[in-house]
């Protein structure tokens, strides 16, 4: 059994590596090539790179394609660039705009992993007769008693399991994550040991198609006629000020409301159908019940109607919270938090854990 859990010698094991051009995926590819695996690097061209080439700290920019190719050439394994712009626009960018306009807060990186990076790239890897698809994500795939399991990365600060909650069991069986037990510092040390020119490249900070962080501008570009101004009101409907589109707000937001003094007010609710932003005191953000849709479940037993004790993440950077989850209907679930929590935002993911094992998750509903 080789280091990827395949019953073959490394040289007889074909590995497709998803190469974004960053340090993590570059080290993944170079490490596997160094171990003797039959490596093929693939970089996906996902959008028009013209405006992103010179912007540092982005993902999938034009420079990244060049960097991925440099690593492949230096190591001596084949590298291909595949044009997935149409798929990316349909599955990720259009969904991003529609979710914001519906008054929710999207996570395009999850949609990207769910569609073009796993669904489509796994299919392409199989067409290349690959045994596995590997990525540079900081998560751990562990062969459990019953099936392959997805666990949090060994270093909590770099754990990326939240963004992979939609990974199906079939996909997980084919995926490998060689960096899951490493820290970012250890990854950079490996990059230097392997002589990779990108060893000191900065981490990606922005959504790849929003290199300047201006989400609202992207939505306006994709849906120029859909953004309308409206009113900021309190819970009684009293007008407090104008706004220039619900896309500029998210649940729990305090800064940037521009509605004068008094007690601190937070965004409690977005009403795209009336173009109203409802605000109120922070205490009104507290909630215990969270409704989840499109649940993906990776547990050993099916999620049932009886409450199961879990820990949940409600945003990528929030702490794990004790809760229970039970199935309802049509791939939905009800989560009950042990203590009320503020800032549960529709459009974000609620991801379930048992210890370090990620059990799946779903999308938070309004």
C-alpha positions in Angstrom: 0.0 0.0 0.0 1.5 3.3 -1.0 1.3 6.6 0.8 -2.0 7.5 -0.9 -3.6 4.2 0.2 -3.5 2.6 -3.3 -2.3 -1.0 -3.6 0.3 -0.1 -6.3 3.9 1.1 -6.4 4.0 4.9 -6.7 5.4 4.8 -10.2 2.3 2.8 -11.2 -0.1 5.2 -9.6 -1.4 8.0 -11.7 -2.2 11.1 -9.7 -3.9 14.2 -11.1 -3.2 17.3 -9.0 -5.4 20.3 -9.0 -2.9 23.1 -9.3 -4.1 26.7 -8.6 -0.6 28.1 -8.8 -0.3 28.7 -5.1 2.1 27.3 -2.6 -0.2 24.5 -1.3 -1.1 22.8 -4.5 2.4 23.3 -5.9 4.0 21.6 -2.9 1.3 18.8 -3.2 2.3 18.1 -6.8 6.1 18.4 -6.2 6.0 16.2 -3.1 4.1 13.4 -5.0 6.4 13.7 -8.0 9.4 13.5 -5.6 7.9 10.3 -4.1 7.8 8.7 -7.6 4.2 9.0 -8.5 3.0 9.5 -12.1 1.8 13.1 -11.6 -0.3 15.2 -14.0 -0.9 18.8 -13.1 -4.2 20.5 -14.1 -5.0 24.2 -13.7 -8.5 25.4 -14.4 -8.9 28.7 -16.2 -12.1 29.9 -14.5 -12.6 33.5 -15.6 -11.2 36.4 -17.6 -7.8 36.9 -16.1 -7.0 40.3 -17.7 -7.9 42.4 -14.6 -6.3 40.0 -12.1 -2.9 39.3 -13.5 -1.1 42.0 -11.6 -3.1 41.7 -8.4 -1.2 40.0 -5.6 -3.0 37.7 -3.1 -5.7 36.4 -5.4 -6.5 32.9 -6.4 -6.6 31.7 -10.0 -5.2 34.9 -11.4 -3.2 34.9 -14.7 0.1 34.8 -12.8 -1.1 31.7 -11.1 -1.3 29.7 -14.4 2.3 30.7 -15.2 3.4 29.7 -11.7 1.8 26.3 -11.9 3.4 25.7 -15.2 6.8 26.7 -13.9 6.5 24.2 -11.0 5.5 21.4 -13.4 8.3 22.3 -15.9 10.9 22.4 -13.1 9.8 19.1 -11.7 9.4 17.4 -15.0 5.7 16.3 -15.0 3.0 17.2 -17.6 0.7 20.2 -16.9 -2.5 21.2 -18.7 -4.7 24.3 -18.5 -8.4 23.6 -19.1 -10.9 26.3 -20.0 -13.8 26.1 -17.6 -14.9 29.7 -17.8 -18.4 28.9 -19.0 -19.0 26.3 -16.2 -17.5 28.6 -13.6 -19.7 31.5 -14.6 -22.9 29.4 -14.6 -22.2 27.4 -11.5 -20.4 29.9 -9.3 -20.6 33.5 -10.5 -24.2 33.5 -11.4 -25.1 31.7 -8.1 -23.0 34.3 -6.3 -25.1 37.2 -7.8 -28.4 35.4 -7.3 -27.7 34.6 -3.7 -26.8 38.2 -2.8 -29.9 39.5 -4.6 -32.0 37.1 -2.6 -30.8 38.7 0.6 -28.3 35.9 1.6 -24.5 35.8 1.9 -23.0 33.3 -0.6 -19.8 31.2 -0.2 -18.5 30.9 -3.8 -15.5 28.8 -2.7 -17.9 26.0 -1.6 -19.8 26.2 -4.9 -16.5 26.0 -6.8 -15.3 23.0 -4.9 -18.8 21.4 -5.3 -18.9 21.9 -9.0 -16.0 22.6 -11.3 -13.2 21.5 -8.9 -14.6 18.2 -7.8 -17.6 17.2 -10.0 -15.9 18.2 -13.3 -12.3 17.8 -12.5 -12.8 14.3 -11.0 -14.5 13.3 -14.2 -11.6 14.7 -16.2 -9.1 12.8 -13.9 -10.9 9.6 -14.5 -10.8 10.2 -18.3 -7.0 10.4 -17.9 -7.0 7.0 -16.1 -5.9 8.6 -12.8 -6.2 6.6 -9.6 -6.8 9.7 -7.5 -7.3 13.4 -7.6 -5.3 15.3 -5.1 -5.6 19.0 -3.9 -3.7 21.2 -1.5 -6.5 21.6 1.0 -5.7 21.4 4.7 -8.1 18.5 5.6 -7.4 14.9 6.3 -9.0 11.9 4.6 -8.9 8.9 6.9 -9.9 5.3 6.1 -12.4 4.6 8.8 -14.0 1.3 9.9 -16.9 1.7 7.5 -15.6 4.0 4.8 -13.4 7.0 4.0 -13.9 9.8 6.4 -13.2 13.6 6.2 -11.4 15.1 9.2 -10.3 18.6 10.1 -6.8 19.6 9.2 -4.3 18.8 11.9 -3.6 22.6 12.4 -6.9 24.3 13.4 -5.8 27.7 12.0 -5.5 26.2 8.5 -8.4 23.7 8.6 -10.4 24.0 5.4 -13.0 21.3 6.1 -15.8 23.9 6.3 -15.4 24.7 2.6 -15.6 21.0 1.7 -18.9 20.1 3.4 -20.6 19.4 0.1 -18.1 16.7 -0.9 -20.0 13.5 -1.6 -18.9 10.0 -0.4 -18.2 9.0 -4.0 -15.9 12.0 -4.5 -14.2 11.5 -1.1 -13.3 7.9 -2.2 -11.4 9.3 -5.1 -9.8 12.4 -3.4 -6.6 12.7 -1.4 -5.2 15.6 0.6 -1.5 15.1 1.3 -1.1 18.4 3.3 -3.8 17.6 5.8 -1.3 16.8 8.6 1.0 19.7 8.0 1.1 23.4 9.0 1.5 26.2 6.5 5.1 26.8 7.8 5.9 23.1 7.2 4.5 23.5 3.7 6.7 26.4 2.9 9.7 24.6 4.3 8.9 21.7 1.9 8.6 24.3 -1.0 12.1 25.5 -0.2 13.5 22.0 0.1 12.0 21.1 -3.3 13.5 24.3 -4.8 10.1 25.7 -5.8 10.2 29.4 -7.0 6.8 30.0 -5.3 8.0 29.1 -1.8 7.4 32.6 -0.5 4.3 33.4 -2.5 1.5 35.1 -0.4 -1.6 33.2 0.4 -4.8 33.9 -1.5 -6.9 36.5 0.4 -9.8 37.2 -1.9 -12.5 35.5 -3.9 -10.7 34.9 -7.3 -13.3 36.9 -9.3 -13.4 39.7 -6.7 -9.7 40.6 -6.5 -10.4 44.0 -4.9 -13.0 42.7 -2.4 -15.9 44.8 -3.8 -18.6 42.1 -3.9 -21.4 44.6 -4.7 -19.6 45.8 -7.8 -19.4 42.3 -9.1 -23.1 41.7 -8.5 -24.0 45.0 -10.3 -21.8 43.9 -13.2 -23.6 40.5 -13.4 -27.1 41.9 -12.8 -27.0 45.6 -13.8 -30.8 46.0 -13.7 -31.5 44.1 -10.5 -29.9 46.3 -7.8 -32.4 48.8 -6.4 -32.3 51.3 -3.6 -34.6 51.1 -0.6 -35.1 51.8 3.1 -33.4 50.9 6.3 -36.1 50.5 8.9 -36.3 49.3 12.5 -38.4 46.3 13.6 -41.5 48.4 13.7 -41.0 49.6 10.2 -39.9 53.1 11.1 -37.7 54.7 8.4 -34.1 55.3 9.6 -32.4 56.0 6.4 -31.9 55.0 2.7 -29.7 52.3 1.2 -28.5 51.7 -2.3 -29.2 47.9 -2.5 -29.6 45.0 -0.1 -26.5 43.4 -1.7 -24.4 45.8 0.4 -25.5 44.3 3.7 -25.2 41.0 5.5 -26.9 39.7 8.7 -25.1 40.9 11.8 -23.5 43.9 10.1 -23.0 47.0 12.3 -20.6 49.2 10.4 -21.5 51.2 7.4 -25.3 51.6 8.1 -25.0 55.4 8.2 -28.2 55.9 10.2 -27.0 58.2 13.0 -26.4 57.9 16.7 -28.3 56.1 19.5 -27.8 52.6 20.6 -25.7 50.3 18.3 -27.9 48.7 15.6 -27.2 45.6 13.6 -28.7 44.2 10.4 -31.3 41.6 11.5 -33.0 40.8 8.3 -32.9 41.5 4.5 -36.1 41.8 2.5 -35.2 41.8 -1.2 -38.8 41.6 -2.1 -39.5 45.0 -0.5 -35.8 46.3 -0.7 -35.8 46.8 3.0 -33.0 46.4 5.5 -34.3 45.7 9.0 -32.1 46.7 11.9 -32.3 46.4 15.7 -30.3 45.7 18.8 -27.7 42.9 19.0 -29.9 40.8 21.3 -32.4 40.4 18.5 -29.7 38.5 16.5 -29.7 35.7 19.0 -31.3 32.4 17.9 -31.2 28.8 18.8 -33.0 27.2 15.8 -31.3 27.0 12.4 -33.0 25.5 9.3 -30.6 23.8 6.9 -31.3 22.8 3.2 -29.5 20.6 0.7 -27.9 18.5 3.4 -24.9 16.4 2.5 -24.2 13.7 5.0 -21.0 11.7 5.4 -21.8 9.9 8.7 -21.7 6.1 9.0 -25.4 5.9 9.6 -28.1 8.0 7.8 -29.1 11.2 9.5 -32.4 10.4 11.2 -35.3 12.3 12.9 -33.9 11.7 16.3 -31.7 14.5 17.6 -28.0 13.7 17.2 -25.4 15.6 19.3 -22.8 17.4 17.1 -20.7 20.5 17.1 -21.4 23.0 14.3 -19.6 25.8 12.5 -22.0 28.6 11.2 -19.3 30.5 9.3 -15.7 29.6 8.4 -14.1 31.7 11.1 -16.6 31.1 13.9 -15.9 28.7 16.8 -17.4 25.2 17.0 -20.7 25.3 18.9 -22.4 22.4 20.7 -25.8 21.6 19.1 -28.1 18.8 18.0 -29.2 18.1 14.4 -32.1 16.0 13.1 -33.4 15.3 9.6 -36.7 16.8 8.5 -37.7 16.4 4.9 -36.4 16.8 1.4 -32.7 16.8 2.3 -33.4 19.4 5.0 -32.5 19.4 8.7 -33.1 21.3 11.9 -30.2 22.4 14.1 -30.8 23.4 17.7 -27.9 25.2 19.3 -27.3 24.5 23.0 -27.0 28.3 23.6 -28.3 31.2 21.5 -25.9 32.6 19.0 -25.8 35.9 17.1 -25.3 36.5 13.4 -26.6 33.3 11.8 -26.6 34.3 8.1 -28.7 32.8 5.4 -26.6 31.6 2.5 -23.7 30.6 4.7 -23.1 26.9 5.6 -23.8 25.0 8.8 -21.2 22.2 9.0 -21.5 19.3 11.4 -18.6 17.7 13.4 -18.1 14.8 15.7 -14.8 15.5 17.3 -12.4 16.2 14.4 -14.5 14.3 11.9 -16.6 16.4 9.5 -20.0 14.7 9.1 -21.4 17.0 6.4 -23.5 20.1 6.4 -26.0 22.2 4.5 -27.1 25.7 3.6 -28.6 28.1 6.2 -32.1 29.2 5.1 -33.8 32.5 5.7 
